[in-house]
Amino acid sequence: MNGIEQMPAWAVALTAALVLMGAAVTLVGSLGLLWLRTFYERVHAPTLGTTLGTVFVALASIVYFSVLQSRPVLHEILIIGLGAVTTPVALTILVGAARFRDTAENTADVLEREIERSGG
């Protein structure tokens, strides 16, 4: 048994709504990863979807276990905080690496054309 039989209907409905919203937002972010064309567009959709989806699922967990145990259960706030901090940092690092790669490739192409044009 998981204790859901003892939960009030409002808590079950709120938990279910939060889990469904989290899943929907994460799905939209995943679809954005598939549909968007460039790397720079693609990194935003799953990052936002993952962060907001995690928040909704963690809030559902807070509601479920707080009502079930008749006391505030706030461990998930740590998950929300760490996810909100680490996901944008990872996005920034990935975009910085991609910009560095693109700049290096463009510089190499320009140098190659200059060498060809100068007859070297």
Stockholm file with secondary structure:
# STOCKHOLM 1.0

chainA/1-120         MNGIEQMPAWAVALTAALVLMGAAVTLVGSLGLLWLRTFYERVHAPTLGTTLGTVFVALASIVYFSVLQSRPVLHEILIIGLGAVTTPVALTILVGAARFRDTAENTADVLEREIERSGG
#=GR chainA/1-120 SS CCSGGGSCHHHHHHHHHHHHHHHHHHHHHHHHHHHCCSHHHHTHHHHHHHHHHHHHHHHHHHHHHHHHHTSCCCTHHHHHHHHHHHHHHHHHHHHHHHHHHHHHHHHHHHHHHHHHHTTC
#=GC SS_cons         CCSGGGSCHHHHHHHHHHHHHHHHHHHHHHHHHHHCCSHHHHTHHHHHHHHHHHHHHHHHHHHHHHHHHTSCCCTHHHHHHHHHHHHHHHHHHHHHHHHHHHHHHHHHHHHHHHHHHTTC
//
